[in-house]
Amino acid sequence: MKSLKLDYLKSLKWADYLFFALVEPRRLSGKIADAASKPLGGGIAIALCAVFSDILAASLLAVNTRFFYYKITYGFLLLSIIAFVKVLVTAGLIDMLCQFMGYPGAVRTMIVLILYSLFPQMFLLPLAYVFKVISFAPPFFYVLFSIALFVWSALIVITGISETHSVPFSKASLMFIFPYAFITLTGFLASLLALASVFGYFASI
């Protein structure tokens, strides 16, 4: 088993997924959908590295205390769990919408595609570090690069959806936005119900 893993690493086949994620997301989705490929492990590793990179980049913005060691241990585990839950929920909602619109289910492809789409977010640490070193508005550029890299990841997923289901880019964009709109609307309604319950409780006292 160990020799097989070493052979796979030496073959550099895993590098194709990273290259396609950066420059050819359409080929990435096709490679993921290939039944012979097993890229899930690499996607999980990318997600973990992206979370770790974000923690370190955020730590550049403030003076670190002993709490820093909790952030890179317990915080890393917590944020990793949250990241995987977000990936599963987003992939599930996208796939549910696709099936509702008459397209075949491809939840496995969506999960792996979203995991690999996090690869650009690993660049947040070196980009933020440059402006930390020169002391030129690091918080501003941290936020700016975070937004820009999220948009890059979104484009990878949208392009992958477009290729997987053979739909126009605009329609794939709406499919990608659906989970975020659904979660936002659900959270807003839940907040209204919670507030109504709290006011009703105090009004009845």
C-alpha positions, 0 to 999 in steps of 0.5 A, a space after each residue: 500500500 505504501 509503495 502504491 502511494 509513493 508511486 502515485 506521488 512520483 507519477 505527478 498525476 496529482 499535479 494535473 488536478 492542481 494545474 487544471 484547478 488553476 487554469 482549466 477547470 473544465 478539464 478538471 471536472 471531466 477528470 474528476 467525473 472519470 470513474 477511474 480517478 480517485 481524487 477525493 484524498 487530494 481534495 481533502 488535503 487541499 481543504 485542510 491546507 486552505 484552512 491552515 493558510 487562512 488561520 496563519 494569514 489572519 494571525 499576521 494581522 494582530 500580535 499573537 499571544 499563547 492563544 495562537 497555539 490554540 488557534 492552530 490546534 483546536 481552532 484548526 480542527 474546528 474550522 476544518 470541520 466547518 469547512 467540510 460541512 460547508 462543502 457537503 451542504 453546498 454540493 448537496 444543495 447544488 446537486 439537488 437543484 440540478 436534479 430538480 431541473 432535470 439534470 443527472 445527479 453528480 454529487 460526488 463530482 460536486 464535492 470533489 470539485 468544490 474541494 479542489 476549488 479551494 486550492 487558490 485560497 492557499 495563496 492567501 498566506 503568501 499574498 498577505 505576508 508580503 503586505 505584512 512585511 512592508 507594513 502597507 495596510 495588511 488588514 485591507 489587503 487580507 480582506 481584498 485577497 480573501 474576496 478575490 480568491 473566493 471569486 476565483 474559487 467560485 469561477 472554478 465551481 461554476 465552470 465545473 458545473 457548466 461542463 458537468 451538466 452542459 449548461 451555459 455559464 450564466 445558468 451555472 452561476 445561478 446554480 452556484 448562487 442557489 445554496 448561498 441564497 437558500 442558506 441566507 433566506 433560511 437563516 433570516 427567517 429563522 432569526 425572525 422566528 427566534 426574535 418573535 418567540 423572544 418578544 412573545 415570551 417577554 410580552 407574556 410575563 
